Amino acid sequence: MSRRVLILHGLGGSDFPHWQAHLAADLIKENYVVSFPAFPNRDNPDLNEWKEFLKKELEHFKPDYVVCHSLANVLWFHTCDELDIKLKKLMLVAPVSRNRVVEAASSFYPYPIPNDLKSVEVIMASSTNDPYMSVEEAIGLSSKLNIGNKIMENAGHINAASGFGKLDCATEWLKREEECEINQELSGENV
């Protein structure tokens, strides 16, 4: 059973105490193989540079799961149509608005809405008070992507500045299917 998780940060990175840093540590403790690379020029990113970096990382690491935060969601939207990949799970946390350009990442706009996110299972998490995307926009985006959206009450941008040093629901969601598979194997059921 492969358990390779690629964690992709947004603008400025997701250094400790960000929940993505905690997620990487928690998954490693659970014997997952984790890649949590730092994108080049993370404070002033260039879309083409980040796309090439992501493609190389995907080719090298071959993840089963991908976890995106903020601008990494937009990167995934720009890149996934060019990929020959099928993930087990994709988590999109706190995507940013299509209607407001973040100046430091202006090369990422406008961004597409892909038809195929290249994953068997996808979930999005958004907040009722994210300064980078309104809850109405988040609902609209998840609807266009045809995916579920966990809306978190007053969670800001779901980052360390919003009080998220840990996001246990992310770890639980990634582990959920595997726990079911392990329980089936232990009970003798066919998977």
Secondary structure, 3 states (H helix, E strand, C coil): CCCEEEEECCCCCCCCCCHHHHHHHHHHHCCCEEECCCCCCCCCCCHHHHHHHHHHHHHHHCCCEEEEECHHHHHHHHHHHHCCCCEEEEEEECCCCCCCCCHHHHHHCCCCCCCCCCEEEEEEEEECCCCCCCHHHHHHHHHHHCCEEEEECCCCCCCHHHCCCCCHHHHHHHHHHHHHHHHHHHHCCCC
